[in-house]
């Protein structure tokens, strides 16, 4: 009886989100579900078109990407930067439909899209018996990369909660259908426990969460607040750090999943050196496909002492756009 009740609860969970404030999200999710039934190539074409639209209707995000582009590629011409920003938006547009594939696509549908290289590196690390930190980063195709990896290796994942309750429910529910467990970023105790059980845990530390748990280290030639958590957790758990990245292939051929050998001599015990090591690993992958990195996030929000903010404040930016000043 209890099992049947849980099953019914799972089927009708969306009834808790029928309030008008969720209608736009429900409508968007419904569209994504419909589009997920289309051929993959058509989904990517629509995603690219959506990205072109987002370039014009998301001015604050466009400014963030433009600012990041100016910082990391100062030698580029204005025209090259403009083309790059548009490329990044097209890549971002595809993300929405890749996410719908993660949520509603079957293994049979997704298997032909997966081209994995280096799976033995993950297996070799797990054979050590101390768990593995799957070091990743915020590329626009990270969600589908994680979904494709589940077809080859079970793992857990660290994630940042969404402020939207409906999207949070969908994200967590979908991930836990495929991965072993989704762990909130703040739940370090569970992170360590799962590593102790010799599991692989996906972790992308390339976000700016201020200096409380970070140090400044260069990323793409710019000083960035870099989390010290990977080194601390690796030291406490004895786990190996294995880099894992996903790259979207040209001509709708799918995705290349790359798993590199475990980092040697890491951590060394120096917070700045360990942070630099992580940034260098991520930076190497970013340089291969810079247009696929999530430049829409404010990676350089926290500035060294004495340096002014580089991103416009969202509220003031919106007010400026409304007034036309």
Buried (B, 14 or more C-beta within 10 A) or exposed (E): EEEEEEEEEEEEEEEEBEEEEBEEBBEEBEEBEEBBEBEBEEBBBBBBEBBEEBBEEBBBBBBBBBBBBEBBBEEBEEEEBBEBBBBBBBBBBBBBBBBBBBBBBEEEEBEEBBBBEBEEBBBBBBEEEBBBBBBBBBBBBBBBBBBBBBEBBEBBBBBEEEEBBBBEBBBBEBBEEBBBBBBEBEEBEBBBBBBBEBBBBBBBBBBBBEEEEBBBBBBBEEBBBBBBBBBBBBBEBEBBBBBBBBBBEEEBEBBBBBBBBBBEEBBEEEBEBBBBBBBEBBBEBBEEBBBBBBBBBBBBBBBEEEEEEBBBEEEEBEEBEEEEE
